[in-house]
Amino acid sequence: MEPQDLKALTDEQLLEEHKKLKKSNTFNAFLIGAFVGIALYSGVKNGLGFFTVFPLFFAYLLFTGSKKVKGVKEELKARNLN
């Protein structure tokens, strides 16, 4: 979500968005760990190749996508809804 979109949400909607993002962050952390583990196993077993880099690409996408939580936390702090 864009920062402008967050400002348009009501307090209840913002708190609900925060709950959803907390759940998805846990799942994303699990997936990132799995992808890194697959890449490490593939790197040790087969050397550097497609199946070593491919999971790391998805781990990077999940990591950068999870930064949305920072905007929601800032908006919660601005509204004193900690």
C-alpha positions as CSV (number, residue, x, y, z in Angstrom):
1,M,0.0,0.0,0.0
2,E,1.1,3.5,-0.7
3,P,1.4,6.0,2.2
4,Q,-1.5,8.0,0.8
5,D,-3.7,4.9,0.9
6,L,-2.8,4.2,4.5
7,K,-3.8,7.7,5.5
8,A,-7.2,7.2,4.0
9,L,-7.9,4.1,6.1
10,T,-9.9,4.3,9.3
11,D,-8.3,3.3,12.6
12,E,-10.1,-0.1,12.6
13,Q,-9.0,-0.8,9.0
14,L,-5.5,0.1,9.7
15,L,-5.3,-2.2,12.8
16,E,-6.8,-5.0,10.6
17,E,-4.2,-4.4,7.9
18,H,-1.5,-4.6,10.6
19,K,-2.9,-8.0,11.8
20,K,-2.9,-9.4,8.3
21,L,0.7,-8.2,7.6
22,K,1.9,-9.8,10.9
23,K,0.5,-13.1,9.8
24,S,2.0,-12.8,6.3
25,N,5.4,-11.8,7.7
26,T,5.6,-15.1,9.7
27,F,4.8,-17.1,6.6
28,N,7.2,-15.0,4.4
29,A,10.0,-15.6,7.0
30,F,9.4,-19.4,6.7
31,L,9.4,-19.2,2.9
32,I,12.6,-17.1,2.8
33,G,14.3,-19.7,5.1
34,A,13.2,-22.5,2.9
35,F,14.4,-20.8,-0.2
36,V,17.8,-20.0,1.3
37,G,18.0,-23.6,2.5
38,I,17.2,-25.0,-0.9
39,A,19.8,-22.7,-2.5
40,L,22.5,-23.7,0.0
41,Y,21.7,-27.4,-0.5
42,S,21.8,-27.0,-4.3
43,G,25.0,-25.0,-4.1
44,V,26.8,-27.6,-2.0
45,K,25.4,-30.6,-4.0
46,N,25.6,-29.2,-7.5
47,G,27.7,-26.1,-7.4
48,L,26.6,-22.7,-8.6
49,G,23.8,-23.0,-11.2
50,F,20.2,-22.1,-12.0
51,F,18.7,-24.0,-9.0
52,T,21.1,-22.1,-6.7
53,V,20.2,-18.6,-7.9
54,F,16.5,-19.2,-8.7
55,P,15.3,-19.7,-5.0
56,L,17.4,-16.8,-3.9
57,F,15.6,-14.6,-6.4
58,F,12.2,-15.5,-4.8
59,A,13.7,-15.0,-1.4
60,Y,14.7,-11.5,-2.4
61,L,11.2,-10.7,-3.8
62,L,9.6,-11.9,-0.5
63,F,12.1,-9.9,1.6
64,T,11.5,-6.6,-0.4
65,G,7.7,-7.2,-0.4
66,S,7.6,-7.5,3.4
67,K,8.9,-4.0,3.9
68,K,5.3,-2.8,3.6
69,V,4.9,-3.4,7.3
70,K,7.2,-0.4,8.0
71,G,4.7,2.0,6.5
72,V,1.8,0.5,8.4
73,K,3.8,0.7,11.7
74,E,4.7,4.4,11.0
75,E,1.0,5.2,10.4
76,L,0.0,3.4,13.6
77,K,2.6,5.4,15.5
78,A,1.5,8.7,13.9
79,R,-2.1,8.0,15.1
80,N,-1.0,6.8,18.5
81,L,-2.5,3.3,18.0
82,N,0.5,1.3,19.2
